[in-house]
Amino acid sequence: MFKNYLKIAWRNLRKNQFYTFLNMFGLSLGLASCMLITFYIVDELSFDRSFENAERIYRVNSDIRFGGADMTLAVAPDPLAFTLKKDYPQIEQVTRLRENGSQLVKVAGTTENQRENHVFYADSTFFDVFSVPLVAGQKNKVLSTPNTVVLSETDARKYFGDADPIGQSLIVDNNTTYTVSGIMQDIPAKSHLRNVHMLFSMSSSEESRRNNWGSHNYNTYLLLSEGTDPAQFEKYFDTVLEKYTAQWVQSFLGTTLAEVRKSGNYIRYTLMPLTDIHLYSDRGAEINANGNIQYVYIFAVVAVFLLAIACVNFMNLATARSTNRAKEVGVRKSLGSGRSALVQQFLTESVMLSFLSLGIALLLAYLTLPFFNHLAGKQIVFPITNVLFWAILIVTCTIVGILAGSYPAFFLSAFEPLRVLKKNIELTGKGNGAMRNILVVFQFVISVMLVVGTGVIYRQLNYIQNKKLGFNKEQMLIVNDAYALGSQVEAFKQQVLKIKNIESGTISSFLPTPSSRTDHTFFPEGQIQQDKGINMQKWAVDLDFVKTLGLEVKTGRSFSPDFPSDSTGIIVNEAAAKVMGYDDPVGKKIFGYEDAELTKKVTYTVIGVVKNFHFESLRKNIGALSLILYKSNGTVVLKMNGGAVPETVSQVEALWKTMAPGQPFNYRFMDQDFDNVYRSEQRVGQIFITFAAISIIIGCLGLFGLSAYTAERRMKEIGVRKVLGASVASIVALLSKEFLKLIVIAIAIGSPIAWFAMNRWLNDFAYHVELSWWMFAAAGILAVLIALFTVSFQSIKAALMNPVKSLKSE
């Protein structure tokens, strides 16, 4: 019997090739898109799960309010980790990472440096917490000695080729020698530690030996013992604060921790599961830019919608062709076929179509995966050898076939044989019409939501690109690693300024693009008072920083060589002035400490206030910031006046190679740095737009099917109207009016849902566009135009048909 079902199904599919193609095309697009999105979701959810005991590894997060600033940090004080290990047996092991930024590295005995962008200090316990396999070296020894380094396999090949690197020396920043003590496998790309590829022993860092409870700079990880409840363990942090942090508060502020809390300030520590970091953490001092669980939810919904739309299309197209199969149903029933047998026949047909579509979908997904990887910034591999993948795919495809074919199967099998064979079948039953209308409304609710979402994302990204940031980011050339010039940094700057297309230049490690920076605490002149503290960024700059970056001085003045006293002068932004509580802070004195031991007190005089400018992501409000005159030779920033950019860069490079032979010339542009901050949003926007377009295409196939059905069931009516003198335009309008009502309903339902969803997305940005009525009106108009364009073919075709053909049987 089943074999007979397959034969009949195959014959019917071949007989109606055009509708079979539409069905398969829609299902294939839906399945392929759903497959790609599922790959993306699985990839996002699998971060950091490759480590052994990943479920027992937690990172310590810090939440701090002090000096008018709220800080959410992914780092903790340096003594916290091993203090917890000492005091609490629930902790099996601890380790810390301290990012050391970019470094120049070369093999001892050579002259050519290479720039490493992500270098970290790590405790000797790193390999006890994270199960990164060591290719060479013993895990309890490789980082136990000062001035040792563990390289990834990639770095080992880069520096030493096929030679054995163990015992070899690397020179960092031209002055410190490290001995290679171990080689580790590359950390998986699906880890928030993926940029960690060069580990220096923590004991090499002086800062790690200061035992400073007030300086939060260390990514701290705990491996809890089996059976330990992390929520219960978090309660011990209050004890740690009272026992250790309170002493630091007393020595620094001269007050108690209770008084600090009483004034509204606080320090809090919490645990975050390792496997949650990638999707749930967007804190200061993250090791990597993380993902966002909201995007996972959004794409999961889009995947379901795409599959649902594909199933809806099948239902509409199947019912559109129902009259052509009415006689078949009548004959089968007359010959004794029961309704269940007919249902099985039609379900077999739909499942067969589903599996044929699956074959095409697999090919589409395989061929488009490289493009999707580029779009999403992923390295997803097609899981050809994954048995679970194929099992889920087969089950899903069967379910999709059954669901997609269920409504047509029960609808067609319900025909009465006598009425069918008399050609008096009524296909416009109230219930059936209502179901089809609901499905079309459902399709266009999704389309409206996706069109609105695409428009909002595009507008927000455009807003970010064009918003006035309060500083120049265009035509700004950044030369990295200026410290490689040694004592010639200033001379390099002066020589570069002689190049024709260079307007001005500045030397500083601090730039208005998001990076790992530390806040500093200042107090008004006089005694330290914890409720008078001012927490703000402190940037070391030179005399030309304000001019080169185009910062606007609101009151006071900028730094000037005419004022030797500017060595203790300080410029603050408007946000800092507001925290200070002064209408005009120019001339006021504030002081802070230059060392962790609180022995080097420096008093500054405010000489100017610059207007607020964005030095962090637009997701955050502008914080308090200060500028001081101090040598910080990280980068040379050059303002160009446009024109021959490649030639200008070449001239700067030639000068660099003359003054810093053997040092790599590495540069970037500030606007590119800024764009990189929002790369995840840009990628999400591109993915969203792509699948929104696919969903609209699939939805149009369903609308095409319904228009074909409508034209077919109203063919005689159209013939009568034409005989009575109706014009083609009036008939097209008549057929289109029904769809327009459905589209209006879809717009009314989809618009508020889209508003709610996109409003929540925009709330992640402190600075964003406002949702305007015209955005929803534009989406509605676009939906109407798409619908009219889709149904116009069938409407015009029906209107132009010779009425004799439709009325000859009457």
Secondary structure, 3 states (H helix, E strand, C coil): CHHHHHHHHHHHHHHCHHHHHHHHHHHHHHHHHHHHHHHHHHHHHCCCCCCCCHHHEEEEEEEEEECCEEEEECCEECCHHHHHHHHCCCEEEEEEEEECCCEEEEECCCCCCEEECCCEEECCCHHHHCCCCEEECCCCCCCCCCCEEEEEHHHHHHHHCCCCCCCCEEEECCCEEEEEEEEECCCCCCCCCCCCCEEEEHHHCCHHHCCCCCCEEEEEEEEECCCCCHHHHCCHHHHHHHHHHHHHHHHHHCCCHHHHHHCCCEEEEEEEEHHHHHHHCCCECCCCCCCCHHHHHHHHHHHHHHHHHHHHHHHHHHHHCHHHHHHHHHHHHHCCCCHHHHHHHHHHHHHHHHHHHHHHHHHHHHHHHHHHHHHHCCCCCCCCCCHHHHHHHHHHHHHHHHHHHHHHHHHHCCCCHHHHHCCCCCCCCHHHHHHHHHHHHHHHHHHHHHHHHHHHHHHHHHHHHHCCCCCCCCCEEEECCHHHHHHHHHHHHHHHCCCCCEEEEEEECCCCCCCCCCEEEEEECCCCCHHHCEEEEEEEECCCHHHHHCCCEEEECCCCCCCHHHHHEEEEEHHHHHHHCCCCCCCCEEEEECCCCCCCEEEEEEEEEECCCCCCCCCCCCCCEEEEECCCCCEEEEEECCCCHHHHHHHHHHHHHHHCCCCCCCEEEHHHHHHHHCHHHHHHHHHHHHHHHHHHHHHHHHHHHHHHHHHHHCHHHHHHHHHCCCCHHHHHHHHHHHHHHHHHHHHHHHHHHHHHHHHHHHCCCCCCCCCCHHHHHHHHHHHHHHHHHHHHHHHHHHHHCCHHHHHCCC
